[in-house]
Amino acid sequence: QVQLVESGGGLVQPGGSLRLSCTVSGIIVRLHAMGWYRQAPGSQRELVASIFSGGIYYADSVKGRFTISRDTGSNTVDLQMISLKPEDTAIYYCNRITSNYPWGQGTQVTVSS
């Protein structure tokens, strides 16, 4: 059974940094396109970054500030976020791209003074 467990969120001031981690069980992340998504209050879930065999994708809103990576040894997918802005506030989720796996609990990122 595939399980996705996000961690690392929290409250951070504008301009601060956070590193999110997605611990994956049931699949080998090296063999799948994986992504980080976020859902802000009152908004639809959106893809912010993905990593796949052909490369890496970033949404324009986070390009240059977020870095997605995977660790084959620990079977995790991480998202390093710097220069955070209030508009980055959202619940962040990881999942396989174009999958029907259940969503995890997500991890809350709040950027505020």
C-alpha positions as a LaTeX table, in Angstrom:
\begin{tabular}{lrrr}
\hline
Residue & $x$ (\AA) & $y$ (\AA) & $z$ (\AA) \\
\hline
Gln1 & 0.00 & 0.00 & 0.00 \\
Val2 & 1.37 & 3.39 & $-0.98$ \\
Gln3 & 1.77 & 5.85 & 1.86 \\
Leu4 & 2.82 & 9.48 & 1.60 \\
Val5 & 3.84 & 11.34 & 4.74 \\
Glu6 & 4.74 & 15.01 & 4.52 \\
Ser7 & 6.67 & 16.83 & 7.21 \\
Gly8 & 8.71 & 19.95 & 7.81 \\
Gly9 & 6.10 & 22.66 & 7.62 \\
Gly10 & 5.65 & 25.42 & 10.12 \\
Leu11 & 5.43 & 29.14 & 10.70 \\
Val12 & 8.15 & 31.23 & 9.10 \\
Gln13 & 8.68 & 34.93 & 8.53 \\
Pro14 & 8.74 & 36.39 & 5.03 \\
Gly15 & 12.15 & 35.79 & 3.52 \\
Gly16 & 12.69 & 32.70 & 5.61 \\
Ser17 & 13.34 & 29.12 & 4.60 \\
Leu18 & 11.84 & 25.70 & 5.16 \\
Arg19 & 12.68 & 22.23 & 3.99 \\
Leu20 & 9.79 & 19.84 & 3.45 \\
Ser21 & 10.20 & 16.10 & 3.27 \\
Cys22 & 7.93 & 13.44 & 1.82 \\
Thr23 & 8.52 & 9.94 & 3.10 \\
Val24 & 7.21 & 7.43 & 0.59 \\
Ser25 & 6.44 & 3.78 & 1.11 \\
Gly26 & 5.02 & 1.28 & $-1.34$ \\
Ile27 & 6.78 & 2.60 & $-4.44$ \\
Ile28 & 10.35 & 3.46 & $-5.34$ \\
Val29 & 10.51 & 7.19 & $-5.97$ \\
Arg30 & 13.41 & 6.84 & $-8.39$ \\
Leu31 & 11.08 & 5.00 & $-10.75$ \\
His32 & 8.20 & 7.49 & $-10.68$ \\
Ala33 & 7.53 & 11.09 & $-11.50$ \\
Met34 & 6.92 & 12.77 & $-8.17$ \\
Gly35 & 5.57 & 16.18 & $-7.37$ \\
Trp36 & 4.91 & 18.68 & $-4.64$ \\
Tyr37 & 1.53 & 20.38 & $-4.65$ \\
Arg38 & $-0.01$ & 23.08 & $-2.51$ \\
Gln39 & $-3.49$ & 24.24 & $-1.70$ \\
Ala40 & $-4.07$ & 27.70 & $-0.31$ \\
Pro41 & $-7.27$ & 28.62 & 1.53 \\
Gly42 & $-10.14$ & 28.95 & $-0.90$ \\
Ser43 & $-8.02$ & 27.78 & $-3.83$ \\
Gln44 & $-7.58$ & 24.65 & $-5.89$ \\
Arg45 & $-4.60$ & 22.39 & $-5.42$ \\
Glu46 & $-1.74$ & 23.31 & $-7.74$ \\
Leu47 & 1.48 & 21.64 & $-8.75$ \\
Val48 & 4.52 & 23.67 & $-7.74$ \\
Ala49 & 7.39 & 21.31 & $-8.56$ \\
Ser50 & 8.00 & 17.87 & $-9.99$ \\
Ile51 & 10.92 & 15.59 & $-10.64$ \\
Phe52 & 10.95 & 12.90 & $-13.28$ \\
Ser53 & 13.34 & 10.98 & $-15.48$ \\
Gly54 & 13.49 & 13.75 & $-18.07$ \\
Gly55 & 14.17 & 16.61 & $-15.69$ \\
Ile56 & 12.57 & 18.96 & $-13.21$ \\
Tyr57 & 9.61 & 21.29 & $-13.45$ \\
Tyr58 & 8.80 & 24.37 & $-11.39$ \\
Ala59 & 5.79 & 26.61 & $-11.50$ \\
Asp60 & 6.66 & 30.16 & $-12.43$ \\
Ser61 & 5.55 & 31.38 & $-9.02$ \\
Val62 & 8.28 & 29.40 & $-7.24$ \\
Lys63 & 11.02 & 29.18 & $-9.85$ \\
Gly64 & 14.35 & 30.26 & $-8.43$ \\
Arg65 & 13.18 & 29.88 & $-4.85$ \\
Phe66 & 12.16 & 26.23 & $-4.49$ \\
Thr67 & 14.29 & 23.18 & $-5.18$ \\
Ile68 & 12.89 & 19.67 & $-5.48$ \\
Ser69 & 15.08 & 16.64 & $-4.96$ \\
Arg70 & 14.84 & 12.95 & $-4.24$ \\
Asp71 & 16.96 & 10.68 & $-2.14$ \\
Thr72 & 17.02 & 7.15 & $-3.44$ \\
Gly73 & 18.56 & 5.80 & $-0.25$ \\
Ser74 & 15.81 & 7.05 & 2.04 \\
Asn75 & 13.09 & 6.96 & $-0.65$ \\
Thr76 & 12.09 & 10.55 & 0.03 \\
Val77 & 11.19 & 13.57 & $-2.06$ \\
Asp78 & 12.21 & 16.89 & $-0.56$ \\
Leu79 & 11.32 & 20.50 & $-1.26$ \\
Gln80 & 13.77 & 23.19 & $-0.18$ \\
Met81 & 12.06 & 26.56 & $-0.02$ \\
Ile82 & 13.88 & 29.87 & 0.38 \\
Ser83 & 12.82 & 33.51 & 0.19 \\
Leu84 & 9.35 & 32.57 & 1.29 \\
Lys85 & 6.49 & 34.95 & 0.66 \\
Pro86 & 3.08 & 35.26 & 2.32 \\
Glu87 & 1.49 & 33.96 & $-0.88$ \\
Asp88 & 3.35 & 30.69 & $-0.35$ \\
Thr89 & 1.08 & 29.99 & 2.61 \\
Ala90 & $-0.71$ & 26.72 & 1.92 \\
Ile91 & $-0.94$ & 23.09 & 2.83 \\
Tyr92 & 1.77 & 21.26 & 0.92 \\
Tyr93 & 1.33 & 17.71 & $-0.35$ \\
Cys94 & 3.44 & 15.25 & $-2.24$ \\
Asn95 & 2.24 & 12.58 & $-4.64$ \\
Arg96 & 3.06 & 10.70 & $-7.77$ \\
Ile97 & 2.30 & 12.69 & $-10.90$ \\
Thr98 & $-0.93$ & 11.57 & $-12.57$ \\
Ser99 & $-1.79$ & 9.03 & $-9.93$ \\
Asn100 & $-4.83$ & 7.93 & $-8.01$ \\
Tyr101 & $-2.94$ & 7.33 & $-4.80$ \\
Pro102 & $-4.61$ & 8.71 & $-1.70$ \\
Trp103 & $-3.37$ & 12.09 & $-0.59$ \\
Gly104 & $-1.49$ & 12.33 & 2.66 \\
Gln105 & $-2.25$ & 14.71 & 5.48 \\
Gly106 & $-0.03$ & 17.41 & 4.01 \\
Thr107 & 2.08 & 19.82 & 5.98 \\
Gln108 & 1.05 & 23.39 & 6.73 \\
Val109 & 3.35 & 26.21 & 5.65 \\
Thr110 & 2.47 & 29.63 & 7.00 \\
Val111 & 4.52 & 32.65 & 5.97 \\
Ser112 & 3.69 & 35.60 & 8.16 \\
Ser113 & 5.23 & 38.18 & 10.43 \\
\hline
\end{tabular}
